[in-house]
Amino acid sequence: MSMFSTSLPGGTWTLGDLTVTRFGYGAMQLAGPWVMGPPADHDGALAVLREVVDLGITHIDTSDAYGPHVTNQLIREALHPYPESLHIVTKVGATRDQQGGWPPAREPENLRRAVHENLESLGLEVLDLVNLRLGNAEGPQPGSLAEPFETLVELQRQGLIRHLGVSTATAEQVAEAQAIAPIVCVQNMYNLAYRHDDALIDGLAEQGVAYVPYFPLGGFSPLQSSALSTVAARLDATPMSVALAWLLRRSPNILLIPGTSSAAHLRENIAGAELSLSDEDLAELDKIGL
């Protein structure tokens, strides 16, 4: 383990048999604009990834759809051979089209190809954790995940995947997945203003399953943003700091994966997540989602 990992906010969590820092890193923003093409600053992207590991972060979230292939190739170039403590989490179930859309790609052959492409682009023989992306650009959509999820379970049995998770999933889909095979995480949109998954988070916490929120500042109305800014100003902190600190406090099974393409911003996010919130602060922040 890195000497720094104990000082990261939130401590650690265990995904199956993998211990990760609750403060992780999302690689999506390392690709070019709108998550397409290479970064403007290739060396800068490599430097951020090396800083992630130097700071003791042991959870990097990526997908071969980012770029496509760009973030995985950067991770490999910056960090391979990987430190034993580092766990790279990837996502399958959507591709990119030329227009920058995210069309679903959940047929069994799509998923098999995606798993092999992730193995190849990351330079791995086994993927630590693969999330099945459900839903679409609008968010979670109802419907059975049995066929695509069973395809990933089969790849897990073949030894290509260590652990499974689901992303952009309804509570019913989470339960359906769990009836087929164990999952170690759910990755959905959730933040101070968008709290549709409150009951799901609490249920998963009881089961020891991680919940990984994306868009910690996404989907706020102007009114909600101004309420957050007021609290942040009072605490002499940024809205992002308050949002991250609140998520860590919200439940012990919440893992953070904020993304940035700047090492300075990365350190700022870590410092921000350490912000201590009083009961009064929390009561005020909790009103934002109502």
C-alpha positions as CSV (number, residue, x, y, z in Angstrom):
1,M,0.0,0.0,0.0
2,S,1.1,3.6,-0.6
3,M,2.3,5.5,2.4
4,F,-0.4,8.2,1.8
5,S,-3.5,6.0,1.6
6,T,-4.4,6.4,5.3
7,S,-4.5,10.2,4.9
8,L,-7.1,10.2,2.1
9,P,-10.6,11.3,3.2
10,G,-13.0,8.5,4.0
11,G,-10.5,5.7,4.6
12,T,-11.0,2.4,2.7
13,W,-13.8,0.1,1.5
14,T,-13.6,-3.5,0.4
15,L,-15.1,-4.4,-3.1
16,G,-15.3,-8.2,-2.7
17,D,-11.7,-9.0,-1.9
18,L,-10.2,-5.8,-3.2
19,T,-9.5,-3.0,-0.7
20,V,-9.8,0.5,-2.3
21,T,-9.6,4.1,-1.0
22,R,-13.1,5.6,-0.7
23,F,-11.7,8.6,-2.5
24,G,-11.1,7.3,-6.0
25,Y,-10.5,8.9,-9.4
26,G,-12.6,8.9,-12.6
27,A,-10.6,9.0,-15.8
28,M,-13.4,10.1,-18.1
29,Q,-12.2,13.7,-18.3
30,L,-8.8,12.7,-19.5
31,A,-10.1,12.2,-23.1
32,G,-10.7,15.1,-25.4
33,P,-13.8,17.4,-25.5
34,W,-17.1,15.6,-25.0
35,V,-15.1,12.5,-24.1
36,M,-14.0,12.1,-27.7
37,G,-10.5,11.8,-29.1
38,P,-7.1,12.4,-27.4
39,P,-6.5,15.0,-24.6
40,A,-5.1,18.4,-25.6
41,D,-2.2,17.8,-23.2
42,H,-1.0,14.2,-23.4
43,D,1.9,14.5,-21.0
44,G,-0.4,16.4,-18.6
45,A,-2.9,13.5,-18.6
46,L,-0.1,11.0,-17.8
47,A,1.1,13.3,-15.0
48,V,-2.4,13.4,-13.4
49,L,-2.6,9.6,-13.4
50,R,0.8,9.3,-11.8
51,E,-0.2,11.9,-9.2
52,V,-3.4,9.8,-8.5
53,V,-1.2,6.8,-7.6
54,D,1.4,8.9,-5.7
55,L,-1.3,10.4,-3.5
56,G,-2.3,6.8,-2.5
57,I,-5.6,6.5,-4.5
58,T,-6.2,2.8,-5.3
59,H,-9.4,3.0,-7.3
60,I,-9.5,4.3,-10.9
61,D,-12.7,4.3,-12.8
62,T,-12.5,4.1,-16.6
63,S,-14.2,2.6,-19.7
64,D,-13.0,1.6,-23.2
65,A,-15.9,3.8,-24.5
66,Y,-14.1,6.9,-23.2
67,G,-12.3,8.4,-26.2
68,P,-13.0,5.6,-27.3
69,H,-10.0,3.7,-26.0
70,V,-8.2,6.9,-25.0
71,T,-8.4,6.8,-21.2
72,N,-7.5,3.1,-21.0
73,Q,-4.4,3.7,-23.2
74,L,-3.4,6.7,-21.1
75,I,-3.8,4.6,-17.9
76,R,-1.6,1.8,-19.4
77,E,1.0,4.3,-20.6
78,A,1.2,6.1,-17.3
79,L,1.0,3.3,-14.8
80,H,1.7,-0.2,-16.3
81,P,3.0,-2.4,-14.8
82,Y,0.4,-1.5,-12.2
83,P,1.1,-1.3,-8.4
84,E,-0.4,-4.3,-6.7
85,S,-2.6,-2.0,-4.6
86,L,-4.2,-0.3,-7.6
87,H,-7.6,-1.5,-8.8
88,I,-9.0,-0.4,-12.2
89,V,-12.7,-0.5,-12.6
90,T,-14.2,-0.5,-16.1
91,K,-17.6,-0.4,-17.7
92,V,-19.2,-2.2,-20.7
93,G,-22.6,-1.9,-22.3
94,A,-22.3,1.3,-24.4
95,T,-20.2,2.4,-27.3
96,R,-19.6,5.8,-28.9
97,D,-20.9,6.9,-32.3
98,Q,-19.4,9.6,-34.5
99,Q,-21.9,12.1,-33.1
100,G,-20.6,11.7,-29.6
101,G,-23.7,9.7,-28.5
102,W,-23.6,6.6,-26.3
103,P,-25.6,3.9,-28.1
104,P,-26.3,0.8,-26.0
105,A,-24.1,-2.3,-26.9
106,R,-25.5,-5.0,-24.6
107,E,-25.7,-7.9,-27.0
108,P,-23.6,-10.9,-25.7
109,E,-21.1,-10.5,-28.6
110,N,-20.8,-6.7,-27.9
111,L,-20.0,-7.4,-24.2
112,R,-17.5,-10.2,-25.0
113,R,-15.7,-7.9,-27.4
114,A,-15.8,-5.0,-24.9
115,V,-14.2,-7.2,-22.1
116,H,-11.5,-8.4,-24.5
117,E,-10.8,-4.8,-25.7
118,N,-10.6,-3.5,-22.1
119,L,-8.1,-6.3,-21.2
120,E,-6.0,-5.5,-24.2
121,S,-6.1,-1.7,-23.9
122,L,-5.3,-1.8,-20.2
123,G,-2.7,-4.5,-20.6
124,L,-4.4,-6.9,-18.1
125,E,-5.1,-10.6,-18.0
126,V,-8.1,-10.2,-15.7
127,L,-10.3,-7.1,-15.0
128,D,-10.7,-6.4,-11.3
129,L,-14.3,-5.1,-11.6
130,V,-16.6,-4.7,-14.6
131,N,-19.8,-2.6,-14.4
132,L,-22.7,-3.4,-16.8
133,R,-24.0,-0.1,-18.0
134,L,-27.8,-0.1,-18.4
135,G,-30.2,2.6,-19.2
136,N,-29.4,5.3,-21.8
137,A,-28.4,9.0,-21.9
138,E,-31.7,9.9,-20.1
139,G,-30.8,7.6,-17.2
140,P,-32.0,4.3,-15.9
141,Q,-34.7,2.5,-17.9
142,P,-36.9,-0.4,-16.7
143,G,-36.4,-3.9,-18.2
144,S,-34.6,-7.2,-17.5
145,L,-30.8,-7.2,-17.4
146,A,-30.6,-11.0,-17.3
147,E,-29.1,-11.7,-20.8
148,P,-26.3,-9.1,-20.7
149,F,-25.6,-9.8,-17.0
150,E,-25.4,-13.5,-17.5
151,T,-22.9,-12.9,-20.3
152,L,-20.6,-11.1,-17.9
153,V,-21.1,-13.9,-15.3
154,E,-19.9,-16.4,-17.9
155,L,-16.8,-14.2,-18.6
156,Q,-16.3,-14.1,-14.8
157,R,-16.4,-17.9,-14.7
158,Q,-13.8,-18.0,-17.5
159,G,-11.5,-16.0,-15.2
160,L,-11.5,-12.8,-17.2
161,I,-13.4,-10.7,-14.6
162,R,-12.9,-10.8,-10.9
163,H,-16.0,-8.8,-9.7
164,L,-19.2,-7.5,-11.2
165,G,-21.3,-4.3,-10.8
166,V,-24.1,-2.5,-12.5
167,S,-24.4,1.1,-13.6
168,T,-27.4,3.4,-14.4
169,A,-29.6,0.8,-12.9
170,T,-33.0,0.8,-11.2
171,A,-33.5,-0.8,-7.8
172,E,-35.3,-3.6,-9.5
173,Q,-32.4,-4.3,-11.9
174,V,-30.0,-4.3,-8.9
175,A,-32.1,-7.0,-7.2
176,E,-32.4,-8.9,-10.5
177,A,-28.6,-8.9,-10.9
178,Q,-28.1,-10.1,-7.3
179,A,-30.5,-13.0,-7.9
180,I,-28.2,-14.1,-10.7
181,A,-24.7,-13.5,-9.1
182,P,-23.1,-11.3,-6.4
183,I,-22.3,-7.7,-7.3
184,V,-19.9,-5.5,-5.4
185,C,-21.1,-2.1,-6.5
186,V,-23.8,0.0,-8.1
187,Q,-22.7,3.1,-10.0
188,N,-25.6,5.6,-10.5
189,M,-26.1,9.3,-10.7
190,Y,-26.6,10.7,-7.2
191,N,-25.7,13.9,-5.4
192,L,-27.1,16.5,-2.9
193,A,-29.8,17.6,-5.4
194,Y,-30.6,14.3,-7.0
195,R,-31.4,11.8,-4.3
196,H,-33.6,9.2,-6.1
197,D,-31.4,6.4,-4.7
198,D,-31.6,7.2,-1.0
199,A,-33.4,3.9,-0.1
200,L,-31.2,1.9,-2.5
201,I,-28.0,3.3,-0.9
202,D,-29.2,2.4,2.6
203,G,-30.2,-1.1,1.5
204,L,-26.8,-1.7,-0.2
205,A,-24.9,-0.4,2.9
206,E,-26.6,-3.1,5.0
207,Q,-25.5,-5.7,2.4
208,G,-21.9,-4.4,2.3
209,V,-22.2,-3.4,-1.4
210,A,-20.6,-0.2,-2.6
211,Y,-22.5,2.7,-4.2
212,V,-20.5,4.9,-6.5
213,P,-22.2,8.1,-7.4
214,Y,-21.3,9.9,-10.6
215,F,-21.9,13.6,-11.4
216,P,-21.4,14.9,-7.8
217,L,-22.5,18.4,-9.1
218,G,-24.8,17.3,-11.9
219,G,-28.5,18.1,-12.4
220,F,-28.8,21.0,-9.9
221,S,-31.5,23.6,-10.5
222,P,-30.3,27.3,-10.1
223,L,-32.2,27.4,-6.8
224,Q,-30.4,24.3,-5.5
225,S,-27.0,25.6,-6.7
226,S,-27.5,28.9,-4.9
227,A,-28.4,27.0,-1.6
228,L,-25.2,25.0,-2.0
229,S,-23.1,28.1,-2.8
230,T,-24.4,29.8,0.4
231,V,-23.3,26.9,2.5
232,A,-20.0,26.7,0.7
233,A,-19.3,30.4,1.2
234,R,-20.1,30.2,4.9
235,L,-17.6,27.3,5.2
236,D,-15.0,29.1,3.0
237,A,-15.1,26.1,0.6
238,T,-16.0,25.4,-3.0
239,P,-19.3,23.9,-3.9
240,M,-17.5,20.8,-5.1
241,S,-15.7,20.4,-1.8
242,V,-19.1,20.5,0.1
243,A,-20.7,18.1,-2.4
244,L,-17.8,15.5,-2.0
245,A,-17.7,15.9,1.8
246,W,-21.4,15.4,2.0
247,L,-21.3,12.3,-0.1
248,L,-18.6,10.7,2.2
249,R,-20.7,11.5,5.2
250,R,-24.0,10.3,3.6
251,S,-23.1,6.6,3.9
252,P,-20.0,4.5,4.6
253,N,-20.5,2.5,1.4
254,I,-20.3,5.6,-0.9
255,L,-17.1,5.7,-3.0
256,L,-16.1,8.9,-4.8
257,I,-14.7,9.0,-8.3
258,P,-14.5,12.7,-9.2
259,G,-12.6,13.3,-12.4
260,T,-10.2,16.1,-13.4
261,S,-7.5,16.6,-16.0
262,S,-5.5,18.8,-13.6
263,A,-3.2,17.6,-10.8
264,A,-3.8,20.8,-8.8
265,H,-7.6,20.3,-9.1
266,L,-7.1,16.6,-8.0
267,R,-5.4,17.8,-4.8
268,E,-8.1,20.4,-4.3
269,N,-10.8,17.8,-4.5
270,I,-9.0,15.6,-1.9
271,A,-8.6,18.5,0.5
272,G,-12.3,19.5,-0.2
273,A,-13.6,16.0,0.7
274,E,-11.9,16.3,4.1
275,L,-14.1,19.3,4.9
276,S,-15.9,18.7,8.2
277,L,-19.6,19.4,8.1
278,S,-21.5,20.2,11.3
279,D,-25.0,18.8,12.0
280,E,-26.3,22.3,11.2
281,D,-24.5,22.2,7.8
282,L,-25.9,18.8,7.1
283,A,-29.4,19.7,8.0
284,E,-29.2,22.7,5.6
285,L,-27.6,20.7,2.8
286,D,-30.2,17.9,3.2
287,K,-32.9,20.5,2.3
288,I,-31.4,21.0,-1.2
289,G,-32.6,17.6,-2.4
290,L,-36.2,18.1,-1.2
